């Protein structure tokens, strides 16, 4: 009988691996970070890692996508708000973008060096 995956648990573990990846990239840099570093950080086996990501490159692609999604969430809330006028959306977009930049300044600078 085939095993059924708990999709919520799978998504939670992927997020945990991505958060560990972010910590490691910020601390060590992408080039110096190894899969073993991630395995140690999350306390999983190589087989478990490959259940979630096919390769280090696939992990990087998912990491970039994760950053994109987290960044665009507050912006999309503004852009999709039917109660706001176009000018309010534009102002809200840039205000939020500036707030995100300032709130995550250290991470942005550190990722820029990576």
Jmol script that loads the backbone (N, CA, C; Angstrom):
load data "model"
ATOM      1  N   UNK A   1       0.845  -1.180   0.000  1.00  0.00           N
ATOM      2  CA  UNK A   1       0.000   0.000   0.000  1.00  0.00           C
ATOM      3  C   UNK A   1       0.890   1.242   0.000  1.00  0.00           C
ATOM      4  N   UNK A   2       0.588   2.192  -0.857  1.00  0.00           N
ATOM      5  CA  UNK A   2       1.389   3.410  -0.983  1.00  0.00           C
ATOM      6  C   UNK A   2       1.162   4.324   0.215  1.00  0.00           C
ATOM      7  N   UNK A   3       2.238   4.980   0.620  1.00  0.00           N
ATOM      8  CA  UNK A   3       2.161   5.939   1.709  1.00  0.00           C
ATOM      9  C   UNK A   3       1.526   7.228   1.225  1.00  0.00           C
ATOM     10  N   UNK A   4       0.653   7.795   2.021  1.00  0.00           N
ATOM     11  CA  UNK A   4       0.083   9.092   1.663  1.00  0.00           C
ATOM     12  C   UNK A   4       0.841  10.167   2.434  1.00  0.00           C
ATOM     13  N   UNK A   5       1.186  11.208   1.746  1.00  0.00           N
ATOM     14  CA  UNK A   5       1.949  12.286   2.368  1.00  0.00           C
ATOM     15  C   UNK A   5       1.004  13.289   3.011  1.00  0.00           C
ATOM     16  N   UNK A   6       1.377  13.738   4.164  1.00  0.00           N
ATOM     17  CA  UNK A   6       0.661  14.813   4.821  1.00  0.00           C
ATOM     18  C   UNK A   6       1.199  16.103   4.200  1.00  0.00           C
ATOM     19  N   UNK A   7       0.434  16.700   3.301  1.00  0.00           N
ATOM     20  CA  UNK A   7       0.910  17.853   2.542  1.00  0.00           C
ATOM     21  C   UNK A   7       1.305  19.023   3.431  1.00  0.00           C
ATOM     22  N   UNK A   8       0.597  19.211   4.522  1.00  0.00           N
ATOM     23  CA  UNK A   8       0.929  20.287   5.443  1.00  0.00           C
ATOM     24  C   UNK A   8       2.280  20.023   6.117  1.00  0.00           C
ATOM     25  N   UNK A   9       2.527  18.775   6.499  1.00  0.00           N
ATOM     26  CA  UNK A   9       3.805  18.418   7.126  1.00  0.00           C
ATOM     27  C   UNK A   9       4.954  18.563   6.132  1.00  0.00           C
ATOM     28  N   UNK A  10       4.719  18.189   4.883  1.00  0.00           N
ATOM     29  CA  UNK A  10       5.742  18.327   3.846  1.00  0.00           C
ATOM     30  C   UNK A  10       6.071  19.807   3.637  1.00  0.00           C
ATOM     31  N   UNK A  11       5.045  20.636   3.543  1.00  0.00           N
ATOM     32  CA  UNK A  11       5.255  22.077   3.354  1.00  0.00           C
ATOM     33  C   UNK A  11       5.982  22.673   4.554  1.00  0.00           C
ATOM     34  N   UNK A  12       5.631  22.242   5.752  1.00  0.00           N
ATOM     35  CA  UNK A  12       6.285  22.757   6.964  1.00  0.00           C
ATOM     36  C   UNK A  12       7.766  22.376   6.984  1.00  0.00           C
ATOM     37  N   UNK A  13       8.086  21.155   6.602  1.00  0.00           N
ATOM     38  CA  UNK A  13       9.486  20.724   6.584  1.00  0.00           C
ATOM     39  C   UNK A  13      10.267  21.476   5.512  1.00  0.00           C
ATOM     40  N   UNK A  14       9.660  21.701   4.354  1.00  0.00           N
ATOM     41  CA  UNK A  14      10.325  22.500   3.307  1.00  0.00           C
ATOM     42  C   UNK A  14      10.632  23.906   3.813  1.00  0.00           C
ATOM     43  N   UNK A  15       9.668  24.516   4.510  1.00  0.00           N
ATOM     44  CA  UNK A  15       9.884  25.856   5.065  1.00  0.00           C
ATOM     45  C   UNK A  15      11.017  25.832   6.100  1.00  0.00           C
ATOM     46  N   UNK A  16      11.061  24.789   6.903  1.00  0.00           N
ATOM     47  CA  UNK A  16      12.124  24.660   7.908  1.00  0.00           C
ATOM     48  C   UNK A  16      13.490  24.567   7.222  1.00  0.00           C
ATOM     49  N   UNK A  17      13.569  23.785   6.160  1.00  0.00           N
ATOM     50  CA  UNK A  17      14.825  23.664   5.408  1.00  0.00           C
ATOM     51  C   UNK A  17      15.188  24.998   4.763  1.00  0.00           C
ATOM     52  N   UNK A  18      14.217  25.698   4.222  1.00  0.00           N
ATOM     53  CA  UNK A  18      14.479  26.997   3.602  1.00  0.00           C
ATOM     54  C   UNK A  18      14.919  28.037   4.627  1.00  0.00           C
ATOM     55  N   UNK A  19      14.331  28.011   5.814  1.00  0.00           N
ATOM     56  CA  UNK A  19      14.756  28.943   6.872  1.00  0.00           C
ATOM     57  C   UNK A  19      16.192  28.633   7.303  1.00  0.00           C
ATOM     58  N   UNK A  20      16.512  27.335   7.413  1.00  0.00           N
ATOM     59  CA  UNK A  20      17.878  26.938   7.760  1.00  0.00           C
ATOM     60  C   UNK A  20      18.840  27.377   6.661  1.00  0.00           C
ATOM     61  N   UNK A  21      18.420  27.234   5.419  1.00  0.00           N
ATOM     62  CA  UNK A  21      19.241  27.673   4.291  1.00  0.00           C
ATOM     63  C   UNK A  21      19.507  29.165   4.383  1.00  0.00           C
ATOM     64  N   UNK A  22      18.486  29.942   4.699  1.00  0.00           N
ATOM     65  CA  UNK A  22      18.658  31.385   4.818  1.00  0.00           C
ATOM     66  C   UNK A  22      19.666  31.713   5.913  1.00  0.00           C
ATOM     67  N   UNK A  23      19.530  31.068   7.072  1.00  0.00           N
ATOM     68  CA  UNK A  23      20.471  31.323   8.165  1.00  0.00           C
ATOM     69  C   UNK A  23      21.899  30.991   7.728  1.00  0.00           C
ATOM     70  N   UNK A  24      22.050  29.854   7.056  1.00  0.00           N
ATOM     71  CA  UNK A  24      23.385  29.423   6.641  1.00  0.00           C
ATOM     72  C   UNK A  24      23.970  30.317   5.555  1.00  0.00           C
ATOM     73  N   UNK A  25      23.133  30.720   4.607  1.00  0.00           N
ATOM     74  CA  UNK A  25      23.610  31.612   3.544  1.00  0.00           C
ATOM     75  C   UNK A  25      24.053  32.940   4.148  1.00  0.00           C
ATOM     76  N   UNK A  26      23.294  33.455   5.097  1.00  0.00           N
ATOM     77  CA  UNK A  26      23.656  34.722   5.738  1.00  0.00           C
ATOM     78  C   UNK A  26      24.922  34.573   6.578  1.00  0.00           C
ATOM     79  N   UNK A  27      25.085  33.419   7.212  1.00  0.00           N
ATOM     80  CA  UNK A  27      26.235  33.201   8.090  1.00  0.00           C
ATOM     81  C   UNK A  27      27.494  32.822   7.320  1.00  0.00           C
ATOM     82  N   UNK A  28      27.350  31.931   6.331  1.00  0.00           N
ATOM     83  CA  UNK A  28      28.518  31.374   5.651  1.00  0.00           C
ATOM     84  C   UNK A  28      28.671  31.811   4.196  1.00  0.00           C
ATOM     85  N   UNK A  29      27.557  32.166   3.580  1.00  0.00           N
ATOM     86  CA  UNK A  29      27.550  32.423   2.146  1.00  0.00           C
ATOM     87  C   UNK A  29      27.132  31.150   1.411  1.00  0.00           C
ATOM     88  N   UNK A  30      26.543  31.318   0.236  1.00  0.00           N
ATOM     89  CA  UNK A  30      26.028  30.161  -0.510  1.00  0.00           C
ATOM     90  C   UNK A  30      27.146  29.221  -0.935  1.00  0.00           C
ATOM     91  N   UNK A  31      28.248  29.767  -1.422  1.00  0.00           N
ATOM     92  CA  UNK A  31      29.337  28.925  -1.920  1.00  0.00           C
ATOM     93  C   UNK A  31      29.961  28.084  -0.814  1.00  0.00           C
ATOM     94  N   UNK A  32      30.018  28.622   0.399  1.00  0.00           N
ATOM     95  CA  UNK A  32      30.632  27.888   1.508  1.00  0.00           C
ATOM     96  C   UNK A  32      29.650  26.954   2.210  1.00  0.00           C
ATOM     97  N   UNK A  33      28.367  27.151   1.994  1.00  0.00           N
ATOM     98  CA  UNK A  33      27.356  26.314   2.629  1.00  0.00           C
ATOM     99  C   UNK A  33      27.290  24.962   1.918  1.00  0.00           C
ATOM    100  N   UNK A  34      27.261  23.915   2.703  1.00  0.00           N
ATOM    101  CA  UNK A  34      27.152  22.578   2.117  1.00  0.00           C
ATOM    102  C   UNK A  34      25.797  21.960   2.475  1.00  0.00           C
ATOM    103  N   UNK A  35      25.455  20.930   1.742  1.00  0.00           N
ATOM    104  CA  UNK A  35      24.237  20.174   2.073  1.00  0.00           C
ATOM    105  C   UNK A  35      24.374  19.615   3.486  1.00  0.00           C
ATOM    106  N   UNK A  36      25.580  19.178   3.838  1.00  0.00           N
ATOM    107  CA  UNK A  36      25.799  18.639   5.191  1.00  0.00           C
ATOM    108  C   UNK A  36      25.500  19.682   6.255  1.00  0.00           C
ATOM    109  N   UNK A  37      25.829  20.943   5.989  1.00  0.00           N
ATOM    110  CA  UNK A  37      25.490  22.013   6.934  1.00  0.00           C
ATOM    111  C   UNK A  37      23.979  22.063   7.163  1.00  0.00           C
ATOM    112  N   UNK A  38      23.228  21.935   6.090  1.00  0.00           N
ATOM    113  CA  UNK A  38      21.763  21.968   6.185  1.00  0.00           C
ATOM    114  C   UNK A  38      21.263  20.751   6.948  1.00  0.00           C
ATOM    115  N   UNK A  39      21.820  19.586   6.626  1.00  0.00           N
ATOM    116  CA  UNK A  39      21.417  18.354   7.315  1.00  0.00           C
ATOM    117  C   UNK A  39      21.654  18.479   8.817  1.00  0.00           C
ATOM    118  N   UNK A  40      22.809  19.024   9.184  1.00  0.00           N
ATOM    119  CA  UNK A  40      23.127  19.204  10.601  1.00  0.00           C
ATOM    120  C   UNK A  40      22.198  20.213  11.255  1.00  0.00           C
ATOM    121  N   UNK A  41      21.928  21.302  10.555  1.00  0.00           N
ATOM    122  CA  UNK A  41      21.080  22.374  11.093  1.00  0.00           C
ATOM    123  C   UNK A  41      19.646  21.883  11.330  1.00  0.00           C
ATOM    124  N   UNK A  42      19.112  21.126  10.386  1.00  0.00           N
ATOM    125  CA  UNK A  42      17.714  20.681  10.464  1.00  0.00           C
ATOM    126  C   UNK A  42      17.600  19.299  11.111  1.00  0.00           C
ATOM    127  N   UNK A  43      18.730  18.633  11.246  1.00  0.00           N
ATOM    128  CA  UNK A  43      18.797  17.287  11.820  1.00  0.00           C
ATOM    129  C   UNK A  43      17.959  16.290  11.026  1.00  0.00           C
ATOM    130  N   UNK A  44      18.297  16.222   9.720  1.00  0.00           N
ATOM    131  CA  UNK A  44      17.672  15.241   8.838  1.00  0.00           C
ATOM    132  C   UNK A  44      18.761  14.494   8.078  1.00  0.00           C
ATOM    133  N   UNK A  45      18.373  13.404   7.450  1.00  0.00           N
ATOM    134  CA  UNK A  45      19.316  12.616   6.657  1.00  0.00           C
ATOM    135  C   UNK A  45      19.393  13.155   5.235  1.00  0.00           C
ATOM    136  N   UNK A  46      20.398  12.706   4.520  1.00  0.00           N
ATOM    137  CA  UNK A  46      20.544  13.087   3.115  1.00  0.00           C
ATOM    138  C   UNK A  46      19.335  12.620   2.307  1.00  0.00           C
ATOM    139  N   UNK A  47      18.862  11.427   2.591  1.00  0.00           N
ATOM    140  CA  UNK A  47      17.680  10.913   1.901  1.00  0.00           C
ATOM    141  C   UNK A  47      16.454  11.767   2.148  1.00  0.00           C
ATOM    142  N   UNK A  48      16.307  12.223   3.396  1.00  0.00           N
ATOM    143  CA  UNK A  48      15.169  13.083   3.724  1.00  0.00           C
ATOM    144  C   UNK A  48      15.286  14.408   2.981  1.00  0.00           C
ATOM    145  N   UNK A  49      16.501  14.971   2.947  1.00  0.00           N
ATOM    146  CA  UNK A  49      16.707  16.223   2.213  1.00  0.00           C
ATOM    147  C   UNK A  49      16.279  16.064   0.765  1.00  0.00           C
ATOM    148  N   UNK A  50      16.705  14.966   0.142  1.00  0.00           N
ATOM    149  CA  UNK A  50      16.406  14.750  -1.279  1.00  0.00           C
ATOM    150  C   UNK A  50      14.938  14.407  -1.534  1.00  0.00           C
ATOM    151  N   UNK A  51      14.216  14.120  -0.471  1.00  0.00           N
ATOM    152  CA  UNK A  51      12.759  13.972  -0.599  1.00  0.00           C
ATOM    153  C   UNK A  51      12.126  15.339  -0.882  1.00  0.00           C
ATOM    154  N   UNK A  52      12.731  16.398  -0.349  1.00  0.00           N
ATOM    155  CA  UNK A  52      12.194  17.749  -0.498  1.00  0.00           C
ATOM    156  C   UNK A  52      12.821  18.531  -1.642  1.00  0.00           C
ATOM    157  N   UNK A  53      14.107  18.270  -1.929  1.00  0.00           N
ATOM    158  CA  UNK A  53      14.840  18.991  -2.971  1.00  0.00           C
ATOM    159  C   UNK A  53      15.724  18.013  -3.727  1.00  0.00           C
ATOM    160  N   UNK A  54      15.677  18.083  -5.049  1.00  0.00           N
ATOM    161  CA  UNK A  54      16.451  17.158  -5.881  1.00  0.00           C
ATOM    162  C   UNK A  54      17.948  17.411  -5.804  1.00  0.00           C
ATOM    163  N   UNK A  55      18.330  18.670  -5.560  1.00  0.00           N
ATOM    164  CA  UNK A  55      19.751  19.026  -5.604  1.00  0.00           C
ATOM    165  C   UNK A  55      19.970  20.335  -4.866  1.00  0.00           C
ATOM    166  N   UNK A  56      21.215  20.707  -4.743  1.00  0.00           N
ATOM    167  CA  UNK A  56      21.570  21.987  -4.148  1.00  0.00           C
ATOM    168  C   UNK A  56      21.028  23.130  -5.017  1.00  0.00           C
ATOM    169  N   UNK A  57      21.087  22.953  -6.324  1.00  0.00           N
ATOM    170  CA  UNK A  57      20.543  23.954  -7.243  1.00  0.00           C
ATOM    171  C   UNK A  57      19.038  24.109  -7.090  1.00  0.00           C
ATOM    172  N   UNK A  58      18.344  22.999  -6.897  1.00  0.00           N
ATOM    173  CA  UNK A  58      16.892  23.058  -6.688  1.00  0.00           C
ATOM    174  C   UNK A  58      16.572  23.765  -5.377  1.00  0.00           C
ATOM    175  N   UNK A  59      17.413  23.549  -4.374  1.00  0.00           N
ATOM    176  CA  UNK A  59      17.247  24.249  -3.098  1.00  0.00           C
ATOM    177  C   UNK A  59      17.424  25.752  -3.296  1.00  0.00           C
ATOM    178  N   UNK A  60      18.440  26.148  -4.049  1.00  0.00           N
ATOM    179  CA  UNK A  60      18.676  27.568  -4.307  1.00  0.00           C
ATOM    180  C   UNK A  60      17.489  28.187  -5.043  1.00  0.00           C
ATOM    181  N   UNK A  61      16.975  27.493  -6.043  1.00  0.00           N
ATOM    182  CA  UNK A  61      15.814  28.003  -6.784  1.00  0.00           C
ATOM    183  C   UNK A  61      14.612  28.177  -5.846  1.00  0.00           C
ATOM    184  N   UNK A  62      14.392  27.214  -4.963  1.00  0.00           N
ATOM    185  CA  UNK A  62      13.282  27.301  -4.011  1.00  0.00           C
ATOM    186  C   UNK A  62      13.521  28.425  -3.004  1.00  0.00           C
ATOM    187  N   UNK A  63      14.770  28.627  -2.617  1.00  0.00           N
ATOM    188  CA  UNK A  63      15.126  29.698  -1.683  1.00  0.00           C
ATOM    189  C   UNK A  63      14.826  31.063  -2.298  1.00  0.00           C
ATOM    190  N   UNK A  64      15.207  31.250  -3.549  1.00  0.00           N
ATOM    191  CA  UNK A  64      14.935  32.517  -4.246  1.00  0.00           C
ATOM    192  C   UNK A  64      13.421  32.721  -4.383  1.00  0.00           C
ATOM    193  N   UNK A  65      12.702  31.664  -4.735  1.00  0.00           N
ATOM    194  CA  UNK A  65      11.242  31.751  -4.856  1.00  0.00           C
ATOM    195  C   UNK A  65      10.608  32.092  -3.508  1.00  0.00           C
ATOM    196  N   UNK A  66      11.127  31.515  -2.439  1.00  0.00           N
ATOM    197  CA  UNK A  66      10.625  31.789  -1.082  1.00  0.00           C
ATOM    198  C   UNK A  66      10.808  33.266  -0.736  1.00  0.00           C
ATOM    199  N   UNK A  67      11.985  33.813  -1.036  1.00  0.00           N
ATOM    200  CA  UNK A  67      12.245  35.235  -0.782  1.00  0.00           C
ATOM    201  C   UNK A  67      11.272  36.088  -1.588  1.00  0.00           C
ATOM    202  N   UNK A  68      11.077  35.732  -2.847  1.00  0.00           N
ATOM    203  CA  UNK A  68      10.157  36.483  -3.722  1.00  0.00           C
ATOM    204  C   UNK A  68       8.737  36.478  -3.149  1.00  0.00           C
ATOM    205  N   UNK A  69       8.264  35.312  -2.750  1.00  0.00           N
ATOM    206  CA  UNK A  69       6.907  35.208  -2.221  1.00  0.00           C
ATOM    207  C   UNK A  69       6.741  35.996  -0.931  1.00  0.00           C
ATOM    208  N   UNK A  70       7.720  35.909  -0.040  1.00  0.00           N
ATOM    209  CA  UNK A  70       7.637  36.632   1.228  1.00  0.00           C
ATOM    210  C   UNK A  70       7.668  38.147   1.005  1.00  0.00           C
ATOM    211  N   UNK A  71       8.405  38.578   0.013  1.00  0.00           N
ATOM    212  CA  UNK A  71       8.519  40.007  -0.282  1.00  0.00           C
ATOM    213  C   UNK A  71       7.257  40.544  -0.939  1.00  0.00           C
ATOM    214  N   UNK A  72       6.667  39.739  -1.809  1.00  0.00           N
ATOM    215  CA  UNK A  72       5.526  40.260  -2.558  1.00  0.00           C
ATOM    216  C   UNK A  72       4.199  40.195  -1.794  1.00  0.00           C
ATOM    217  N   UNK A  73       4.114  39.397  -0.735  1.00  0.00           N
ATOM    218  CA  UNK A  73       2.853  39.271   0.016  1.00  0.00           C
ATOM    219  C   UNK A  73       2.269  40.630   0.428  1.00  0.00           C
ATOM    220  N   UNK A  74       3.037  41.450   1.166  1.00  0.00           N
ATOM    221  CA  UNK A  74       2.441  42.732   1.591  1.00  0.00           C
ATOM    222  C   UNK A  74       2.179  43.680   0.421  1.00  0.00           C
ATOM    223  N   UNK A  75       2.964  43.559  -0.626  1.00  0.00           N
ATOM    224  CA  UNK A  75       2.761  44.429  -1.790  1.00  0.00           C
ATOM    225  C   UNK A  75       1.482  44.050  -2.531  1.00  0.00           C
ATOM    226  N   UNK A  76       1.248  42.752  -2.663  1.00  0.00           N
ATOM    227  CA  UNK A  76       0.040  42.293  -3.363  1.00  0.00           C
ATOM    228  C   UNK A  76      -1.234  42.669  -2.608  1.00  0.00           C
ATOM    229  N   UNK A  77      -1.167  42.683  -1.284  1.00  0.00           N
ATOM    230  CA  UNK A  77      -2.338  43.098  -0.498  1.00  0.00           C
ATOM    231  C   UNK A  77      -2.757  44.512  -0.880  1.00  0.00           C
ATOM    232  N   UNK A  78      -1.788  45.369  -1.078  1.00  0.00           N
ATOM    233  CA  UNK A  78      -2.082  46.762  -1.460  1.00  0.00           C
ATOM    234  C   UNK A  78      -2.591  46.827  -2.899  1.00  0.00           C
ATOM    235  N   UNK A  79      -1.873  46.187  -3.788  1.00  0.00           N
ATOM    236  CA  UNK A  79      -2.210  46.263  -5.208  1.00  0.00           C
ATOM    237  C   UNK A  79      -3.579  45.656  -5.529  1.00  0.00           C
ATOM    238  N   UNK A  80      -4.000  44.687  -4.727  1.00  0.00           N
ATOM    239  CA  UNK A  80      -5.284  44.004  -4.989  1.00  0.00           C
ATOM    240  C   UNK A  80      -6.443  44.572  -4.183  1.00  0.00           C
ATOM    241  N   UNK A  81      -6.192  45.610  -3.413  1.00  0.00           N
ATOM    242  CA  UNK A  81      -7.239  46.197  -2.579  1.00  0.00           C
ATOM    243  C   UNK A  81      -8.166  47.039  -3.455  1.00  0.00           C
ATOM    244  N   UNK A  82      -9.422  46.600  -3.643  1.00  0.00           N
ATOM    245  CA  UNK A  82     -10.337  47.333  -4.526  1.00  0.00           C
ATOM    246  C   UNK A  82     -10.794  48.674  -3.953  1.00  0.00           C
ATOM    247  N   UNK A  83     -10.560  48.888  -2.659  1.00  0.00           N
ATOM    248  CA  UNK A  83     -10.989  50.137  -2.033  1.00  0.00           C
ATOM    249  C   UNK A  83      -9.996  51.277  -2.274  1.00  0.00           C
ATOM    250  N   UNK A  84      -8.788  50.939  -2.682  1.00  0.00           N
ATOM    251  CA  UNK A  84      -7.765  51.965  -2.886  1.00  0.00           C
ATOM    252  C   UNK A  84      -7.802  52.508  -4.306  1.00  0.00           C
ATOM    253  N   UNK A  85      -7.534  53.797  -4.422  1.00  0.00           N
ATOM    254  CA  UNK A  85      -7.413  54.406  -5.752  1.00  0.00           C
ATOM    255  C   UNK A  85      -6.035  54.049  -6.318  1.00  0.00           C
ATOM    256  N   UNK A  86      -5.838  54.335  -7.571  1.00  0.00           N
ATOM    257  CA  UNK A  86      -4.552  54.039  -8.212  1.00  0.00           C
ATOM    258  C   UNK A  86      -3.411  54.772  -7.516  1.00  0.00           C
ATOM    259  N   UNK A  87      -3.627  56.022  -7.174  1.00  0.00           N
ATOM    260  CA  UNK A  87      -2.569  56.797  -6.517  1.00  0.00           C
ATOM    261  C   UNK A  87      -2.297  56.253  -5.117  1.00  0.00           C
ATOM    262  N   UNK A  88      -3.333  55.834  -4.409  1.00  0.00           N
ATOM    263  CA  UNK A  88      -3.149  55.233  -3.082  1.00  0.00           C
ATOM    264  C   UNK A  88      -2.379  53.916  -3.186  1.00  0.00           C
ATOM    265  N   UNK A  89      -2.674  53.147  -4.217  1.00  0.00           N
ATOM    266  CA  UNK A  89      -1.937  51.895  -4.439  1.00  0.00           C
ATOM    267  C   UNK A  89      -0.466  52.182  -4.721  1.00  0.00           C
ATOM    268  N   UNK A  90      -0.216  53.172  -5.551  1.00  0.00           N
ATOM    269  CA  UNK A  90       1.157  53.532  -5.888  1.00  0.00           C
ATOM    270  C   UNK A  90       1.910  54.005  -4.645  1.00  0.00           C
ATOM    271  N   UNK A  91       1.291  54.878  -3.877  1.00  0.00           N
ATOM    272  CA  UNK A  91       1.921  55.377  -2.651  1.00  0.00           C
ATOM    273  C   UNK A  91       2.123  54.237  -1.647  1.00  0.00           C
ATOM    274  N   UNK A  92       1.109  53.409  -1.488  1.00  0.00           N
ATOM    275  CA  UNK A  92       1.204  52.274  -0.569  1.00  0.00           C
ATOM    276  C   UNK A  92       2.278  51.286  -0.992  1.00  0.00           C
ATOM    277  N   UNK A  93       2.387  51.069  -2.301  1.00  0.00           N
ATOM    278  CA  UNK A  93       3.406  50.157  -2.835  1.00  0.00           C
ATOM    279  C   UNK A  93       4.796  50.643  -2.441  1.00  0.00           C
ATOM    280  N   UNK A  94       5.088  51.922  -2.718  1.00  0.00           N
ATOM    281  CA  UNK A  94       6.423  52.439  -2.431  1.00  0.00           C
ATOM    282  C   UNK A  94       6.676  52.592  -0.932  1.00  0.00           C
ATOM    283  N   UNK A  95       5.651  52.951  -0.164  1.00  0.00           N
ATOM    284  CA  UNK A  95       5.805  53.020   1.291  1.00  0.00           C
ATOM    285  C   UNK A  95       6.139  51.637   1.862  1.00  0.00           C
ATOM    286  N   UNK A  96       5.424  50.624   1.397  1.00  0.00           N
ATOM    287  CA  UNK A  96       5.653  49.257   1.867  1.00  0.00           C
ATOM    288  C   UNK A  96       7.012  48.750   1.419  1.00  0.00           C
ATOM    289  N   UNK A  97       7.371  49.028   0.194  1.00  0.00           N
ATOM    290  CA  UNK A  97       8.674  48.623  -0.323  1.00  0.00           C
ATOM    291  C   UNK A  97       9.796  49.252   0.508  1.00  0.00           C
ATOM    292  N   UNK A  98       9.650  50.520   0.824  1.00  0.00           N
ATOM    293  CA  UNK A  98      10.654  51.208   1.643  1.00  0.00           C
ATOM    294  C   UNK A  98      10.705  50.608   3.044  1.00  0.00           C
ATOM    295  N   UNK A  99       9.531  50.325   3.604  1.00  0.00           N
ATOM    296  CA  UNK A  99       9.473  49.710   4.938  1.00  0.00           C
ATOM    297  C   UNK A  99      10.149  48.337   4.925  1.00  0.00           C
ATOM    298  N   UNK A 100       9.866  47.528   3.921  1.00  0.00           N
ATOM    299  CA  UNK A 100      10.495  46.207   3.815  1.00  0.00           C
ATOM    300  C   UNK A 100      12.010  46.331   3.700  1.00  0.00           C
ATOM    301  N   UNK A 101      12.450  47.282   2.899  1.00  0.00           N
ATOM    302  CA  UNK A 101      13.888  47.492   2.697  1.00  0.00           C
ATOM    303  C   UNK A 101      14.558  47.858   4.018  1.00  0.00           C
ATOM    304  N   UNK A 102      13.947  48.742   4.769  1.00  0.00           N
ATOM    305  CA  UNK A 102      14.532  49.166   6.044  1.00  0.00           C
ATOM    306  C   UNK A 102      14.445  48.054   7.096  1.00  0.00           C
ATOM    307  N   UNK A 103      13.340  47.347   7.131  1.00  0.00           N
ATOM    308  CA  UNK A 103      13.165  46.284   8.118  1.00  0.00           C
ATOM    309  C   UNK A 103      14.130  45.123   7.887  1.00  0.00           C
ATOM    310  N   UNK A 104      14.515  44.907   6.632  1.00  0.00           N
ATOM    311  CA  UNK A 104      15.382  43.773   6.292  1.00  0.00           C
ATOM    312  C   UNK A 104      16.722  44.233   5.727  1.00  0.00           C
ATOM    313  N   UNK A 105      17.117  45.434   6.107  1.00  0.00           N
ATOM    314  CA  UNK A 105      18.326  46.037   5.549  1.00  0.00           C
ATOM    315  C   UNK A 105      19.553  45.142   5.740  1.00  0.00           C
ATOM    316  N   UNK A 106      19.751  44.634   6.937  1.00  0.00           N
ATOM    317  CA  UNK A 106      20.917  43.805   7.227  1.00  0.00           C
ATOM    318  C   UNK A 106      20.934  42.571   6.351  1.00  0.00           C
ATOM    319  N   UNK A 107      19.780  41.888   6.240  1.00  0.00           N
ATOM    320  CA  UNK A 107      19.720  40.682   5.421  1.00  0.00           C
ATOM    321  C   UNK A 107      19.957  40.987   3.944  1.00  0.00           C
ATOM    322  N   UNK A 108      19.393  42.097   3.469  1.00  0.00           N
ATOM    323  CA  UNK A 108      19.554  42.477   2.069  1.00  0.00           C
ATOM    324  C   UNK A 108      21.019  42.756   1.766  1.00  0.00           C
ATOM    325  N   UNK A 109      21.684  43.478   2.645  1.00  0.00           N
ATOM    326  CA  UNK A 109      23.098  43.782   2.452  1.00  0.00           C
ATOM    327  C   UNK A 109      23.922  42.501   2.490  1.00  0.00           C
ATOM    328  N   UNK A 110      23.643  41.632   3.447  1.00  0.00           N
ATOM    329  CA  UNK A 110      24.406  40.380   3.564  1.00  0.00           C
ATOM    330  C   UNK A 110      24.160  39.477   2.371  1.00  0.00           C
ATOM    331  N   UNK A 111      22.919  39.389   1.900  1.00  0.00           N
ATOM    332  CA  UNK A 111      22.633  38.585   0.710  1.00  0.00           C
ATOM    333  C   UNK A 111      23.280  39.184  -0.524  1.00  0.00           C
ATOM    334  N   UNK A 112      23.362  40.501  -0.563  1.00  0.00           N
ATOM    335  CA  UNK A 112      24.012  41.168  -1.688  1.00  0.00           C
ATOM    336  C   UNK A 112      25.481  40.785  -1.805  1.00  0.00           C
ATOM    337  N   UNK A 113      26.122  40.583  -0.668  1.00  0.00           N
ATOM    338  CA  UNK A 113      27.531  40.174  -0.676  1.00  0.00           C
ATOM    339  C   UNK A 113      27.689  38.732  -1.100  1.00  0.00           C
ATOM    340  N   UNK A 114      26.681  37.926  -0.880  1.00  0.00           N
ATOM    341  CA  UNK A 114      26.733  36.519  -1.268  1.00  0.00           C
ATOM    342  C   UNK A 114      26.753  36.436  -2.781  1.00  0.00           C
TER     343      UNK A 114
END
end "model"
wireframe off; spacefill off
backbone 0.3
color backbone group
